């Protein structure tokens, strides 16, 4: 490892973590000029200093020292190092470890079946954002590009877990600590994987899937990226939030919905028609009825349900797109208006689509179904034994005899 390369990684890690040189210096107990010299490659960093900086930047020491950043450390070791809260609850740790183990099984089965080249989304080479504006700009730009690449148009997105899996990313819900919304993993042993908090409401889980997908597009050099309330101010997290908002709520799609609702039109419309008789023009002006263009709680609730996001997320997106003013957004976000929006959806029996929760089995169904399909195919081809199939049935939480019978039917067909 050359000193210039180590210096570059230290600077990059600090910028990604949105930590100033002064804050880094205070954490280590050295002058700010020492951090400047370290990042310029003019001063060596001691083992103790590197350990403290790695802790502050939420990186493993091996991330800085490995020959390549995508090294062979065990993915679970890296994950638990970044998210020590996972170890505080045996049930949570077991479920996360189980999901990671299922991803490993999936990768192994794909190798057996000769499907090692998984389709993966592109990497968007954007520099580390140095401001909130830059983070939002990058997130919005790539969200538009990714929608075009996937041919999604401006319509509401389908099931996000299915979309992730179609892009070569294992996706699943898992019981995570309440302060953790999701995590992204990238390691040779599992490929890429996204886990979101299964205890969060459906709309929030959709946003978390999109948020973690942004990390797959921007931040694939990390073995693990954990999204918690503690790191929400980091620029890469702000960029991922901006991506998720624009990816789930495209501007053109929102405008289409507002037009369907008879909203979002200009306060007046001027028309100018050529007059054949005089060679001049005929002018006219149309004004919508007073207050007809006001976007109310029912409109926000409708758009939230249409795109599968929370009432709050829909309001913020409308404000970001300048479809409502700052004052209007503050009014729509009052407790009274949010309650009215929920009551509106509840009356139409739509609220559960956004705020309902799923059973643990349903939350992992996409991951389990893909791996079960691979297992049956491998057994059908004679690549795995009956015993191996039964072992997989335990990991998949499928009754062994049932999976075996299905595999036998596939083999005899």
Rosetta blueprint (number, residue, H / E / L):
1 X L
2 X L
3 X H
4 X H
5 X H
6 X H
7 X H
8 X H
9 X H
10 X H
11 X H
12 X H
13 X H
14 X H
15 X H
16 X H
17 X L
18 X L
19 X L
20 X L
21 X H
22 X H
23 X H
24 X H
25 X H
26 X H
27 X H
28 X H
29 X L
30 X L
31 X L
32 X H
33 X H
34 X H
35 X H
36 X H
37 X H
38 X H
39 X H
40 X L
41 X L
42 X L
43 X L
44 X L
45 X L
46 X L
47 X H
48 X H
49 X H
50 X H
51 X H
52 X H
53 X H
54 X H
55 X H
56 X H
57 X H
58 X L
59 X L
60 X L
61 X H
62 X H
63 X H
64 X H
65 X H
66 X L
67 X L
68 X L
69 X L
70 X L
71 X L
72 X L
73 X L
74 X L
75 X H
76 X H
77 X H
78 X H
79 X H
80 X H
81 X H
82 X H
83 X L
84 X H
85 X H
86 X H
87 X H
88 X H
89 X L
90 X H
91 X H
92 X H
93 X H
94 X H
95 X H
96 X H
97 X H
98 X H
99 X H
100 X H
101 X H
102 X H
103 X H
104 X H
105 X H
106 X H
107 X H
108 X H
109 X H
110 X H
111 X H
112 X H
113 X L
114 X L
115 X L
116 X L
117 X L
118 X L
119 X L
120 X L
121 X L
122 X L
123 X L
124 X L
125 X L
126 X L
127 X L
128 X L
129 X L
130 X L
131 X L
132 X H
133 X H
134 X H
135 X H
136 X H
137 X H
138 X H
139 X H
140 X H
141 X H
142 X H
143 X H
144 X H
145 X H
146 X H
147 X H
148 X H
149 X H
150 X H
151 X L
152 X L
153 X L
154 X L
155 X L
156 X L
157 X L
158 X L
159 X L
160 X H
161 X H
162 X H
163 X H
164 X H
165 X H
166 X H
167 X L
168 X L
169 X E
170 X E
171 X E
172 X E
173 X E
174 X E
175 X L
176 X L
177 X L
178 X L
179 X L
180 X E
181 X E
182 X E
183 X E
184 X E
185 X E
186 X E
187 X E
188 X L
189 X L
190 X L
191 X E
192 X E
193 X E
194 X E
195 X E
196 X E
197 X E
198 X L
199 X L
200 X L
201 X L
202 X H
203 X H
204 X H
205 X H
206 X H
207 X H
208 X H
209 X H
210 X H
211 X H
212 X H
213 X H
214 X H
215 X H
216 X H
217 X H
218 X H
219 X L
220 X L
221 X L
222 X L
223 X L
224 X E
225 X E
226 X E
227 X E
228 X E
229 X H
230 X H
231 X H
232 X L
233 X L
234 X L
235 X H
236 X H
237 X H
238 X H
239 X H
240 X H
241 X H
242 X H
243 X H
244 X H
245 X H
246 X H
247 X H
248 X H
249 X L
250 X L
251 X H
252 X H
253 X H
254 X H
255 X H
256 X H
257 X H
258 X H
259 X H
260 X H
261 X L
262 X L
263 X L
264 X L
265 X L
266 X L
267 X L
268 X E
269 X E
270 X E
271 X E
272 X E
273 X E
274 X E
275 X L
276 X L
277 X L
278 X L
279 X L
280 X L
281 X E
282 X E
283 X E
284 X E
285 X E
286 X E
287 X E
288 X L
289 X L
290 X L
291 X L
292 X L
293 X L
294 X L
295 X L
296 X L
297 X H
298 X H
299 X H
300 X H
301 X H
302 X H
303 X H
304 X H
305 X H
306 X H
307 X H
308 X L
309 X L
310 X L
311 X H
312 X H
313 X H
314 X H
315 X H
316 X H
317 X H
318 X H
319 X H
320 X H
321 X L
322 X L
323 X L
324 X L
325 X L
326 X H
327 X H
328 X H
329 X H
330 X H
331 X H
332 X H
333 X L
334 X L
335 X H
336 X H
337 X H
338 X H
339 X H
340 X H
341 X H
342 X H
343 X H
344 X H
345 X H
346 X H
347 X H
348 X L
349 X L
350 X L
351 X H
352 X H
353 X H
354 X H
355 X H
356 X L
357 X L
358 X L
359 X L
360 X H
361 X H
362 X H
363 X H
364 X L
365 X H
366 X H
367 X H
368 X H
369 X H
370 X H
371 X H
372 X H
373 X H
374 X H
375 X H
376 X H
377 X H
378 X H
379 X H
380 X H
381 X L
382 X L
383 X L
384 X L
385 X L
386 X H
387 X H
388 X H
389 X H
390 X H
391 X H
392 X H
393 X H
394 X H
395 X H
396 X H
397 X L
398 X L
399 X L
400 X H
401 X H
402 X H
403 X H
404 X H
405 X H
406 X H
407 X H
408 X H
409 X H
410 X H
411 X H
412 X H
413 X L
